[in-house]
Amino acid sequence: LTVGKAVSIAKQICDGLAEAHSLGVVHRDLKPNNIMIDKEGNAKIMDFGIARSLEAKGITGAGVMIGTPDYMSPEQVDGKETDQRSDIYSLGVILYEMVTGRVPFEGDTPFSIGVKQKSEIPRPPKEINEQIPEDLNRVILKCMEKDKEKRYQSVGELHSELMNLEKGIPTTERIVPERKPLTSREITVQFNVKKLLVPAVAIMVLVIAALVIWQLRYPKTESSATSGQPSVAVLPFEDLSPEKDQRPLCDGFAESIINALTRIKDLRVPAPTSSFLFSATEVDVQEIATALNVRTVLRGSVQKAGNRVRITTQLIDAKDESLLWSHQYNRELDDIFAIQDEITLEIVDNLKVELLGEERVELVKRYTDNPAAYDSYVHGRFLWNKRTPKDILESIKYFERAIEADPTYTLAYTGLADSYIISGEWALFRPKEAYQKAKTAALKALEIDERLAEAHNALAMIKREFDFDWAGAERDFKRAIELNPNYSTAHQWYAEYLVTMGRFDEAIAEIKRAQDLDPLSLVKKTIGGMVYVYARKFDLGIEQCQKVLELDPSFQFARYFLGLNYIGAGKYEEAIIELQAVWDLTKGLNLFALSSMGYAYAMLDKRVKATQILDQLYERSNESYVGPNYFSLIYIGLGEYDKALDFLEKAYEPEDRHFILAFIKVAIEFDVLRSDPRFKALLKKMNLE
């Protein structure tokens, strides 16, 4: 690139990094692939936050080197602690490459490149490109000092240097990008998904910077931080075990504390979906508290060796980051339940929450005393939370092991029920088998403990999605919320139920409550977009889904409902782009997106395309189970209503019953069938007329 263009891009990267660093966020994987330039010349830093899996790219902990060696700082290569100066080193490498056309260090293997990053002095870029000003040559080499103390100590310093340097560049070479709004319809509709997005089924790690943007765009409702209500965010516990293999135990331990605390009516506790987006050590406590809207933060660590466990905890006041309470527990692993109880009671005591008699009983309630059952359960929940078909099926095995170890372990039964519900939705089993197994597990949990909110919530979902017992479903949803008003998933699923009943105002109120309890959950943010689809408020739905996608462009759930909102608005070409993106992101696993895409093609009168998708569904049905509802949607679009009704009637039969039928009363696609006697008869059988 020209010197002017390279300096312009580097300045913009500095601006982005300055904002991130001010929020306590270090990118750690800065490279050209993660910097996008739009047509006006605006640079955008992408892909903040490296997944904490060892299989992902990035630094996950002390002593672990995972990343992109061409752009790694020496301390990253060594697996040492990183800070903003690591990003400055990476930016120096990028600037070097922009003005020379090559990276400073090359090698046959990532290891050999990493060794060079640590030990070799880069060839001065001016020796490669004589057109580079001496000042820019000096700036690049200072960014790439091996000793981070010798680099620029902040991107602000670097930005100032670049500004001064730019004054010496001829006016004709200077680049002034044309600023434009944060979002534009053109980008949303026309970008090439395959080039910009890495296909993934799992939800990407949310970026903290984007979370703060979300908070600014959406004014908070009055909650703990403003109303004086006690509140605490429980972060995932850090794994300090030598083998770094205790992630399920760490998350499960924190989740157990959260589940206990949510049963206290006057205490606000964000759900794990939100609080687990933060590391226990990486981000400033005040930033976490702001994002989660809480006053206090609990963080800790777990170190397991053999049958011994060391658990360290700190309860921190986010206002001034003062330590309210801390303790270290050195116990046998069998004592983990007692440790949980002690920590939970200490939190309540330090937050000065007054407990009612029933609440105190619930707070220290033991669901099992069997360590083996507990270990299997936390592994099952860890897999269930990952929400991929493979992990859902694997979670079932762990929940079954937990029940085998302790047949009275109610939470293991609810975990099993939840896994089978998802299996029924995703057709991992035939619906009848999946939902019957889910119901058996939920009822068993209630037989043991009638006051278990999770079991009522699971049973309500089964009644809604499979039994079409609408009154029974609402009773169980309300009972779950009564037993645990802070249970965010119950509010979310109840909101979905209210949508199927056409009670949209109530649905919006419920999903807002769920969002307040789980403020950073993309799923719960997207449900708002889902409500607008069925409420026929498509412009609001489009806006809602686009805001979610600003946080995570690869979040296929939001992209799917964006597509449905476009269908509702009659914008079929835009819908196809979004639905195709979902299909690509899920590597051909999301049949909802495929059938909706076929419907959109049919509505555009592109019958060949629609028929090709129909044929694709038929071919897949020869190899694996495909629900009849997928076929019916495309036949509706093609105007072949009798065939559509044939498949809808088949989808009602218990063996093939699909939860999407629950939306038949409100879905816009079925409007053309509403006067048909067969459709009316189907509604009657479903207790909807």
C-alpha positions in Angstrom: 0.0 0.0 0.0 1.0 3.6 -0.3 2.4 5.2 2.8 -0.6 7.5 3.1 -3.1 4.6 2.9 -1.1 2.5 5.4 -0.9 5.3 7.9 -4.6 6.1 7.5 -5.6 2.5 8.2 -3.1 2.2 11.1 -4.6 5.4 12.7 -8.1 3.9 12.5 -7.0 0.6 14.0 -5.4 2.7 16.8 -8.8 4.4 17.4 -10.6 1.0 17.6 -7.9 -0.5 19.9 -8.0 2.6 22.1 -11.7 2.1 22.8 -11.2 -1.6 23.4 -8.2 -1.1 25.7 -10.2 1.5 27.7 -12.8 -1.2 28.4 -10.1 -3.7 29.5 -10.2 -5.7 26.3 -7.1 -6.9 24.6 -7.7 -8.3 21.1 -4.9 -10.9 21.1 -5.5 -12.0 17.5 -5.0 -8.8 15.5 -4.1 -9.6 11.9 -5.2 -8.5 8.4 -8.0 -11.1 8.2 -9.6 -9.4 11.2 -9.6 -5.9 9.7 -12.2 -5.0 7.1 -12.1 -1.9 4.9 -15.4 -0.6 3.4 -15.7 1.2 0.1 -15.4 4.6 1.9 -12.1 3.6 3.4 -13.4 3.0 7.0 -11.4 0.3 8.9 -13.3 -2.0 11.2 -11.6 -4.3 13.7 -13.4 -7.7 13.7 -13.6 -10.8 15.8 -12.9 -9.5 19.3 -12.5 -12.2 21.9 -10.8 -15.5 21.4 -12.8 -18.6 22.4 -11.6 -20.2 25.6 -11.4 -23.6 24.0 -7.9 -25.0 23.4 -9.1 -25.8 19.9 -9.7 -22.1 19.1 -7.2 -19.5 18.0 -5.9 -17.3 20.7 -4.3 -17.3 24.1 -6.4 -19.2 26.7 -4.2 -19.2 29.7 -0.7 -19.0 31.1 1.7 -21.3 29.3 -0.6 -21.9 26.4 0.3 -20.6 22.9 -2.5 -20.7 20.4 -2.9 -18.0 17.8 -1.6 -16.7 14.5 2.2 -16.9 14.7 2.9 -14.4 11.9 1.4 -11.6 14.0 2.1 -12.8 17.6 4.1 -10.8 20.1 7.0 -12.6 21.8 5.1 -12.8 25.1 2.2 -14.5 23.3 4.6 -17.1 21.8 5.8 -17.8 25.3 2.2 -18.1 26.6 2.8 -15.3 29.0 0.3 -12.7 30.2 -0.7 -10.2 27.5 -1.8 -6.6 27.7 -2.4 -3.7 25.3 1.3 -3.8 24.2 0.8 -7.2 22.6 -1.8 -5.6 20.3 0.7 -2.8 19.5 3.3 -5.4 18.5 0.7 -7.1 16.2 -0.2 -3.7 14.7 3.5 -3.1 14.0 3.6 -6.4 12.1 0.5 -5.4 10.1 2.0 -2.0 9.3 5.2 -3.6 8.3 3.3 -5.9 5.9 1.2 -3.0 4.5 4.3 -1.0 3.4 6.5 -3.9 2.3 4.1 -6.5 1.0 5.5 -9.2 3.3 5.5 -10.2 7.0 8.8 -9.7 8.9 9.3 -13.4 9.8 8.6 -16.4 7.6 9.1 -20.1 8.3 8.1 -23.6 7.3 6.1 -24.2 10.5 4.2 -22.1 13.1 6.8 -23.1 15.6 9.7 -21.8 13.6 7.9 -18.5 13.0 7.2 -18.2 16.7 10.9 -18.7 17.5 11.8 -15.9 15.2 9.2 -13.6 16.8 11.0 -14.2 20.1 14.6 -14.1 19.0 15.3 -12.4 15.6 15.4 -8.7 14.9 13.2 -7.8 11.9 14.9 -6.5 8.8 14.1 -2.7 8.7 11.2 -2.2 6.4 13.0 0.7 4.7 15.6 -1.8 3.3 12.7 -3.5 1.5 10.9 -0.4 0.4 13.1 2.7 0.0 10.0 4.9 -0.3 9.2 4.5 3.4 10.0 7.6 5.4 12.6 7.1 8.0 10.1 8.2 10.7 7.7 5.4 9.7 10.5 2.9 9.6 11.4 3.9 13.2 7.7 3.7 14.3 7.3 0.2 13.0 10.4 -1.1 14.6 9.5 0.5 17.9 6.1 -1.3 17.8 8.0 -4.6 17.3 10.5 -4.3 20.1 10.9 -7.8 21.8 10.8 -6.2 25.2 7.3 -4.8 25.6 8.7 -2.1 28.0 10.5 -0.6 24.9 7.4 -0.4 22.7 4.8 2.3 22.7 3.0 1.8 26.1 -0.4 2.8 24.7 -2.1 3.1 21.3 -2.6 6.7 22.1 1.2 7.2 22.0 1.3 5.4 18.6 -1.6 7.4 17.2 0.2 10.7 18.1 3.3 9.5 16.3 1.3 8.6 13.2 -0.5 11.9 13.3 2.9 13.7 13.4 4.3 11.5 10.7 1.3 12.1 8.5 2.0 15.8 8.4 5.1 15.0 6.3 3.2 13.0 3.8 2.3 14.9 0.6 -1.3 16.1 0.6 -2.1 14.1 -2.5 -1.2 10.8 -0.7 -3.2 11.5 2.5 -6.3 9.4 2.9 -9.4 10.8 4.6 -12.1 8.1 4.9 -15.7 9.1 4.4 -17.5 8.3 7.7 -20.9 6.7 7.5 -23.4 5.3 10.0 -22.7 2.2 12.1 -25.1 0.1 10.0 -26.4 0.3 6.4 -29.0 -1.6 4.5 -26.5 -2.2 1.7 -24.1 -4.0 4.0 -26.8 -6.1 5.6 -28.2 -7.2 2.2 -25.3 -7.5 -0.1 -22.2 -8.7 1.8 -20.7 -12.1 0.9 -21.3 -14.2 3.9 -18.8 -16.9 2.9 -16.0 -14.4 2.7 -16.8 -12.5 5.9 -18.0 -15.2 8.2 -16.4 -18.3 9.5 -19.1 -21.1 9.4 -20.0 -22.1 12.9 -22.9 -23.8 14.7 -21.9 -22.7 18.2 -22.4 -19.2 19.2 -19.2 -17.1 19.0 -17.8 -15.6 22.1 -19.4 -12.1 22.5 -17.1 -9.1 22.4 -17.1 -6.9 25.4 -16.9 -3.8 23.3 -20.0 -4.7 21.4 -21.8 -5.5 24.7 -21.1 -2.0 25.9 -22.4 -0.6 22.5 -25.6 -2.7 23.1 -26.0 -1.2 26.5 -25.8 2.3 25.1 -28.3 1.6 22.3 -30.8 0.1 24.7 -31.6 2.1 27.8 -31.8 -0.1 30.9 -34.9 -0.6 32.8 -34.7 0.2 36.4 -33.0 -2.7 38.1 -30.4 -3.4 40.7 -27.8 -0.8 39.9 -30.4 2.0 40.0 -33.1 0.8 42.4 -30.9 -0.3 45.3 -31.8 -4.0 44.9 -28.9 -6.2 46.0 -27.3 -7.9 43.0 -24.4 -10.1 42.3 -22.8 -11.6 39.1 -21.1 -14.9 39.6 -18.3 -15.3 37.0 -17.1 -18.7 35.8 -14.4 -20.0 38.1 -10.9 -20.1 36.7 -9.4 -23.5 36.2 -6.0 -23.6 38.0 -5.6 -27.4 37.8 -2.3 -28.5 36.3 -3.9 -30.3 33.3 -6.5 -27.5 32.7 -9.2 -30.1 32.4 -11.7 -29.0 35.0 -13.7 -26.5 32.9 -17.0 -28.5 33.4 -16.4 -28.6 37.2 -15.6 -24.8 37.3 -18.6 -23.8 35.3 -20.9 -26.3 37.1 -19.7 -25.0 40.5 -20.4 -21.4 39.6 -23.8 -22.4 38.0 -24.8 -24.2 41.1 -24.2 -21.1 43.2 -26.2 -19.0 40.6 -29.1 -21.5 40.7 -29.2 -21.3 44.5 -29.1 -17.5 44.6 -31.8 -17.0 41.9 -34.3 -18.6 44.4 -34.0 -15.5 46.6 -36.7 -13.1 45.5 -35.0 -9.9 46.5 -31.6 -10.7 45.0 -30.8 -10.0 41.3 -28.5 -12.6 39.8 -27.7 -12.6 36.0 -28.0 -15.9 34.3 -24.9 -18.0 33.4 -25.5 -17.2 29.7 -24.5 -13.6 30.4 -22.1 -13.9 33.3 -20.1 -16.7 31.8 -19.2 -14.5 28.8 -16.6 -12.9 31.1 -13.3 -14.4 32.4 -12.7 -14.3 36.1 -9.4 -12.5 35.6 -9.4 -10.7 32.3 -11.8 -7.8 32.5 -12.1 -4.9 34.9 -14.7 -5.6 37.6 -16.4 -2.2 37.0 -16.9 -3.0 33.3 -18.4 -6.4 34.1 -20.8 -4.7 36.6 -21.8 -2.1 34.0 -22.5 -4.7 31.3 -24.5 -7.0 33.7 -26.0 -4.1 35.7 -25.0 -5.4 39.1 -23.4 -3.9 42.2 -21.1 -6.8 43.2 -19.1 -9.5 41.4 -18.1 -13.0 42.7 -15.0 -14.5 41.1 -12.9 -17.4 42.0 -10.8 -20.3 41.0 -10.7 -24.1 41.3 -7.6 -26.2 41.6 -8.1 -30.0 41.6 -5.3 -32.5 42.3 -6.4 -36.1 42.8 -9.3 -36.0 45.3 -8.2 -32.7 46.8 -9.7 -29.4 45.7 -8.7 -25.8 46.5 -11.4 -23.2 45.8 -10.6 -19.5 46.2 -13.4 -16.9 46.1 -13.6 -13.1 46.2 -16.7 -11.0 46.5 -16.0 -7.5 45.1 -17.9 -4.3 45.4 -17.9 -3.0 41.8 -18.3 0.7 42.8 -14.8 1.0 44.2 -13.5 -2.6 43.6 -13.1 -3.1 47.4 -13.0 -6.6 48.7 -16.2 -7.4 50.7 -15.2 -11.0 51.4 -12.7 -13.6 50.4 -11.9 -17.2 51.4 -9.8 -20.2 50.4 -11.1 -23.7 50.9 -8.8 -26.7 50.9 -11.0 -29.8 51.1 -11.6 -33.2 49.8 -13.6 -33.3 46.6 -16.5 -34.9 48.6 -16.9 -31.6 50.5 -17.7 -29.6 47.4 -21.4 -29.4 48.3 -20.6 -28.0 51.7 -18.3 -25.4 50.1 -21.1 -24.3 47.8 -23.4 -23.8 50.7 -20.8 -21.8 52.6 -20.1 -19.5 49.7 -23.8 -19.0 48.9 -24.5 -18.1 52.6 -21.5 -15.8 52.7 -22.7 -13.9 49.7 -26.2 -13.4 51.1 -24.7 -12.4 54.5 -22.3 -9.8 52.9 -25.0 -8.4 50.7 -27.2 -8.1 53.7 -30.1 -9.8 52.1 -32.9 -10.8 54.5 -34.0 -14.4 53.9 -37.5 -15.7 54.5 -37.7 -19.1 56.1 -38.5 -20.9 52.9 -35.8 -19.1 51.0 -33.1 -20.2 53.5 -34.2 -23.8 53.1 -34.0 -23.4 49.3 -30.7 -21.7 49.4 -28.8 -24.6 51.0 -31.0 -27.3 49.4 -28.9 -30.3 48.4 -30.1 -32.0 45.2 -27.5 -34.8 45.6 -24.7 -35.8 48.0 -23.1 -38.1 45.5 -19.9 -36.6 44.0 -20.0 -38.9 41.0 -23.6 -38.0 40.2 -22.7 -34.3 40.5 -19.7 -34.6 38.3 -21.8 -36.3 35.6 -24.5 -33.7 35.9 -22.1 -30.7 35.5 -20.5 -32.4 32.5 -24.0 -32.9 31.0 -25.0 -29.2 31.6 -21.6 -28.1 30.2 -22.3 -30.0 26.9 -26.0 -28.9 26.8 -25.0 -25.3 27.0 -22.8 -25.7 23.9 -26.0 -26.4 21.9 -24.7 -28.5 19.0 -26.4 -31.7 17.9 -23.3 -33.8 18.9 -23.1 -32.2 22.4 -26.8 -32.5 23.0 -26.7 -36.3 22.3 -23.5 -36.6 24.5 -25.2 -34.6 27.3 -28.0 -37.3 27.5 -25.3 -39.9 28.4 -24.0 -37.8 31.2 -27.4 -37.1 32.7 -28.2 -40.8 32.5 -25.0 -41.5 34.4 -25.9 -39.0 37.0 -29.3 -40.6 37.5 -27.6 -44.1 37.7 -25.3 -42.8 40.4 -28.2 -41.1 42.3 -31.7 -42.1 41.2 -33.1 -39.2 43.4 -31.1 -36.5 41.7 -33.9 -34.2 40.4 -31.7 -31.8 38.5 -30.3 -34.6 36.5 -33.8 -35.6 35.4 -34.5 -32.0 34.4 -31.3 -31.9 32.4 -32.4 -35.1 30.7 -35.8 -33.6 29.9 -34.2 -30.4 28.5 -31.9 -32.5 26.3 -34.7 -34.6 24.9 -36.8 -31.4 24.2 -34.0 -30.0 22.1 -33.6 -33.4 20.5 -37.3 -33.3 19.5 -37.0 -29.8 18.1 -33.9 -30.7 16.1 -35.2 -34.1 15.0 -32.2 -35.9 16.6 -34.9 -38.5 17.5 -38.3 -38.9 16.1 -40.5 -36.4 17.9 -42.7 -38.9 19.7 -39.8 -40.7 21.2 -38.0 -37.6 22.2 -40.9 -35.8 23.9 -42.1 -39.0 25.6 -38.7 -39.5 27.2 -38.6 -35.8 28.1 -42.0 -36.0 29.8 -41.0 -39.2 31.7 -37.9 -37.4 33.0 -39.7 -34.2 34.0 -42.5 -36.1 35.7 -40.0 -38.1 37.7 -38.3 -35.0 38.8 -41.6 -33.6 40.0 -42.5 -36.8 41.7 -39.3 -36.4 43.8 -39.6 -32.6 44.3 -42.8 -30.8 43.3 -41.2 -27.4 44.0 -38.6 -27.7 41.3 -39.0 -24.8 38.9 -36.8 -26.4 36.2 -39.1 -29.4 36.1 -42.3 -27.4 35.8 -40.6 -25.4 33.0 -39.6 -28.5 31.1 -43.1 -30.0 31.5 -44.7 -26.8 30.3 -42.5 -26.8 27.2 -43.5 -30.4 26.4 -47.2 -29.5 26.8 -46.8 -26.6 24.4 -44.6 -28.2 21.8 -46.0 -31.8 21.7 -49.2 -32.2 23.7 -50.8 -29.0 22.5 -52.2 -28.7 26.1 -52.2 -24.9 26.1 -53.9 -24.4 29.5 -51.7 -27.0 31.1 -48.6 -25.4 29.6 -49.5 -22.0 31.0 -50.1 -23.4 34.4 -46.7 -25.0 34.5 -44.9 -21.9 33.2 -46.6 -19.7 35.8 -45.8 -22.3 38.5 -42.1 -22.3 37.5 -41.9 -18.5 37.6 -43.8 -18.5 41.0 -41.2 -20.9 42.4 -38.3 -19.0 40.9 -39.1 -15.5 39.7 -35.4 -15.1 38.7 -35.4 -18.1 36.3 -34.7 -16.4 33.0 -35.3 -19.4 30.8 -38.8 -19.8 32.3 -39.6 -16.2 31.3 -38.2 -16.8 27.8 -40.1 -20.0 27.2 -43.3 -18.5 28.6 -42.9 -15.5 26.2 -42.7 -18.0 23.3 -45.9 -19.7 24.5 -47.6 -16.3 24.6 -46.6 -15.7 21.0 -48.2 -19.0 19.9 -51.4 -17.8 21.6 -51.3 -14.4 19.8 -50.8 -12.5 23.2 -48.0 -10.3 21.9 -48.0 -7.5 24.5 -47.7 -10.1 27.2 -45.0 -11.9 25.3 -43.0 -8.7 25.0 -43.3 -8.0 28.7 -42.0 -11.6 29.5 -39.1 -11.5 27.1 -38.1 -8.1 28.6 -38.0 -9.7 32.0 -35.9 -12.5 30.6 -33.5 -10.1 29.1 -33.2 -8.2 32.3 -32.2 -11.4 34.1 -29.9 -12.4 31.3 -28.8 -9.1 29.7 -26.1 -10.4 27.4 -27.9 -13.4 26.0 -28.2 -13.1 22.2 -31.0 -15.8 22.2 -33.1 -13.7 24.5 -32.4 -10.5 22.5 -33.4 -12.3 19.3 -36.7 -13.6 20.8 -37.9 -10.0 20.5 -37.4 -10.2 16.8 -39.3 -13.4 16.8 -42.3 -11.8 18.6 -42.4 -9.1 15.9 -42.6 -11.7 13.1 -45.8 -13.2 14.4 -47.2 -9.8 15.6 -46.8 -8.6 11.9 -44.5 -5.8 13.0 -41.8 -6.6 10.5 -39.9 -3.3 10.5 -39.4 -3.6 14.2 -38.4 -7.2 13.9 -35.9 -6.4 11.2 -34.4 -3.6 13.3 -34.2 -5.9 16.4 -32.5 -8.7 14.6 -30.0 -6.4 12.9 -29.0 -5.0 16.2 -28.2 -8.5 17.5 -26.2 -9.1 14.4 -24.1 -6.0 15.0 -22.9 -7.8 18.1 -22.3 -11.2 16.4 -22.7 -11.4 12.6 -22.5 -15.2 12.7 -25.4 -15.7 15.2 -27.6 -17.8 13.0 -30.6 -17.6 15.2 -30.9 -13.8 14.7 -30.1 -14.2 11.0 -32.9 -16.8 10.6 -35.5 -14.5 12.2 -34.3 -11.6 10.2 -35.0 -13.7 7.2 -38.5 -14.5 8.4 -39.2 -10.8 9.1 -38.1 -10.0 5.5 -40.5 -12.7 4.3 -43.3 -11.1 6.3 -42.5 -7.7 4.8 -42.5 -9.2 1.3 -38.8 -8.6 0.8 -38.1 -12.1 -0.4 -34.7 -11.5 -2.1 -33.3 -10.1 1.2 -34.8 -13.0 3.0 -33.1 -15.5 0.8 -29.7 -13.8 1.4 -30.2 -14.2 5.2 -31.5 -17.7 5.0 -28.7 -18.8 2.8 -26.3 -17.4 5.3 -27.9 -19.5 8.0 -27.6 -22.6 5.8 -23.9 -21.8 5.2 -23.2 -21.1 8.8 -24.7 -24.3 10.0 -23.1 -26.3 7.2 -26.4 -27.6 5.9 -27.9 -28.5 9.3 -30.7 -25.9 9.7 -33.7 -27.3 7.7 -35.8 -24.4 9.0 -33.7 -22.1 6.9 -33.7 -24.4 3.9 -37.5 -24.8 3.8 -38.1 -21.1 4.5 -35.7 -20.3 1.6 -37.7 -22.6 -0.6 -40.9 -20.8 0.4 -39.3 -17.4 -0.4 -38.1 -18.6 -3.9 -41.7 -19.9 -4.5 -43.1 -16.5 -3.5 -40.7 -14.8 -6.0 -42.2 -17.2 -8.6 -38.8 -18.9 -8.9 -40.4 -22.3 -9.1 -37.3 -24.1 -10.3 -35.3 -23.0 -7.3 -38.1 -23.9 -4.9 -38.5 -27.3 -6.5 -34.8 -28.0 -6.2 -34.9 -27.3 -2.5 -38.0 -29.6 -2.3 -36.0 -32.3 -4.0 -33.2 -31.8 -1.6 -35.5 -32.4 1.3 -36.8 -35.6 -0.3 -33.3 -36.8 -0.9 -32.3 -36.1 2.7 -35.4 -37.9 3.9 -34.1 -41.1 2.3 -31.0 -41.0 4.6 -32.3 -39.4 7.8 -35.5 -38.2 9.4 -37.0 -35.0 7.9 -40.2 -33.6 9.5 -43.3 -33.2 7.3 -43.6 -29.5 8.2 -40.5 -28.6 6.1 -42.2 -29.9 3.0 -45.6 -28.2 3.7 -44.0 -24.7 3.8 -42.6 -25.0 0.3 -45.8 -26.4 -1.1 -47.7 -23.5 0.4 -45.4 -21.1 -1.5 -45.9 -23.1 -4.7 -49.7 -22.8 -4.3 -50.1 -26.6 -4.0 -52.3 -26.3 -0.9 -53.7 -29.8 -0.9 -50.2 -31.3 -0.7 -49.3 -28.7 1.9 -52.3 -29.8 4.0 -51.3 -33.5 3.5 -48.0 -32.8 5.1 -49.4 -30.6 7.8 -51.8 -33.3 8.8 -48.9 -35.8 8.9 -46.9 -33.3 11.0 -49.8 -33.4 13.6 -49.5 -37.2 14.0 -47.6 -38.0 17.2 -44.9 -39.9 15.4 -43.9 -36.9 13.3 -45.3 -34.1 15.4 -43.1 -31.0 15.2 -43.0 -28.1 17.6 -43.3 -25.5 14.7 -47.0 -26.5 14.5 -47.4 -24.7 17.8 -47.1 -21.4 15.8 -49.8 -22.4 13.2 -52.3 -20.0 14.7 -50.1 -16.9 14.2 -47.6 -17.7 11.3 -48.1 -15.6 8.3 -47.3 -18.4 5.8 -50.5 -20.2 6.9 -52.8 -17.3 6.2 -53.7 -18.6 2.7 -55.0 -21.8 4.3 -57.2 -20.4 7.1 -60.5 -20.6 5.2 -59.8 -24.2 4.1 -62.0 -26.8 6.0 -59.1 -29.2 6.4 -57.0 -26.4 8.0 -59.9 -25.5 10.4 -60.2 -29.1 11.3 -56.5 -29.3 12.1 -56.8 -26.2 14.3 -59.7 -27.9 16.2 -57.7 -31.0 16.7 -54.9 -28.9 18.1 -57.3 -27.2 20.5 -56.7 -23.8 18.8 -60.3 -23.3 17.6 
